[in-house]
């Protein structure tokens, strides 16, 4: 039961990671990502 509960916590995170990598792989978003990281770094 504890394993199931921890899996329930982990799964949404995994899913979010997958979505993130999908987004990062698209070229236009890659450009945006670079821009935003440059802005945040000053």
Secondary structure, DSSP 8 states (H G I E B T S, - for coil): -HHHHHHHHHHHHHHHHHHHHHHHHSHHHHHHHHHHHHHHH-
